[in-house]
Amino acid sequence: MRSCPRSCLLLIVALAVLLLTACSTEPRVVAVRRFSPYGTPASRVTERPGYYRVVAGDTLYSIAFRHQMDYRELARINGIGPPYTIYPGQELRLHGAPATLAQTAPGRAPGPAPITPSPAAATPAVVAAPGAVAAVAAPVSSSVTPANTVATSSVSAPARANTAVISGGPTRSVDGIVWRWPVHGPVLAGFEADEPGRQGLDIGGRMGQPVYAAASGVVVYSGSGLVGYGELIIIKHSDSYLSAYGHNSVRLVKEGENVVAGQEIAEMGNSGAPRVELHFEIRKDGKPLNPLDFLPKR
C-alpha cells in the first residue's frame, strides 16, 4: 500500500485541529433587547396574557391607568371593595366576569397589616395671582375616596408640609369639574388617541418649574413605576375623572393627600423624557380624552 504524501498528512492534521477547536469553543451568546409597551415595565412582557401581578408601589388606580381601564371595573373583576387594598404578588385579572367581593386578598402571604394612606392634614398656602383675590378652592367631593397602595413599606415621595396654591386665572367647567392649566408653557405635542405616549399633551417649560393640580381631587398615585411617564402623579377628581402629570423632577404630594385646583404638586423635569416637559393626561372611566376639550382657551 502506498504511503500518504507529506502534504496529505499535513492536511489531515490541520483538519483535526480545526475540529477540536470548534468543539471546545463556547457558543456565541446573542443579546436580544426586549421592548415593552408604553406604560408597562419591561418585566411585564413575560406575564401571562390577561393578568397582572402586583408589585410594591402599585395602587389599583395605577394598574387601571396602565391598562386604560376604569378602576371600578378592575375592582369588580377581582372582587375588591373599597378601600381597594392590594398586595405584592397578588395576581389580578384584567378581563372576565365580576367576582365576589373578597374578604382577604387571594393567596396573600402572612405579613404586616395593610397600610391605608390618610389625607394630609396641612392646609395648602394660597398665593394670589396678580390682580386676583386669594381663595382656597372648594373641598373635594366626598365621592373621591383616598387611594390605597399595596400593603408594604416603601420610601415616600418627597413632600412639603405646605405647597403654594395659585388663585385667579382662566378656568373652565366641564362635567361639574373646574379645570385650569397645570403649567405655564407652550404645547409641544398634541393629543393622539391611538398612539401610546401621545394620549395627552406635552407642555414645555424649564427644569424645576411649578406643576399645579388642574382640578381639585385626591392623589391616588405618586411614583415612578410606569415606564414612559417618569416621575408620575395621578389625581382622582370624581368617580369618573382622573388627571395625570408625568416626567416631573420632584413629586411634592403623597398618595391619599387631598389637593385643590392650582396647588403646586410637582416640579417640572425630564424623567423618562428626552427634554424638559410635562406630559398631561385626562381620563374618563379609564379612557384618554383630549385635554384641550377641558382646559380653558388661552
Secondary structure, 3 states (H helix, E strand, C coil): CCCCCHHHHHHHHHHHHHHHHHHHCCCCCCCCCCCCCCCCCHHHHHCCCCEEECCCCCEHHHHHHHCCCCHHHHHHHCCCCCCCCECCCCEEECCCCCCCCCCCCCCCCCCCCCCCCCCCCCCCEEEECCCCCCCCCCCCCCCCCCCCEECCCCCCCCCCCCCEEEECCCCEEECCEEECCCCCCCEEECCCCCCCCCCCEEEECCCCCEEECCCCEEEEEEECCCCCCCEEEEEECCCCEEEEEEEEEEECCCCCCEECCCEEEEEEECCCCCCCEEEEEEEECCEEECHHHCCCCC
